[in-house]
Amino acid sequence: MVSRSLRLAAAGASVALAQDNAAYCTDATLLQVHLPLCRSVNLPACSLASGYAFGANSEFPSQHQWSVLCQHESCQTLFLELRQIQFPVACRYFGVDNPKVDFVGNYFGSLCAPFHYN
């Protein structure tokens, strides 16, 4: 059995990695070059969201498509929240409008938790 301290250390490393990735994926120029990395570092729903938000056609999935690809309740919440917000300035390069909240800075590397509005 893995010791508690080892589990805590691993959890801390994951949080640090997510924070690094969030900062890394916020810059518009880096997004253009490293978008696949930005997608791959997140849980499936976050990856799916970023894939559609930054995809070539910038087309958001239907609720049915989303539910097929993401079964977790928190991911369903993420879908409903994403439908109601716009995306950051960095997304303009990909034809997506200016944000109401900073999607990339706050939610890349997140654990698909419900959104919090500032």
Order of alpha helices (4+ residues) and beta strands (2+ residues): alpha-alpha-alpha-alpha-alpha-alpha
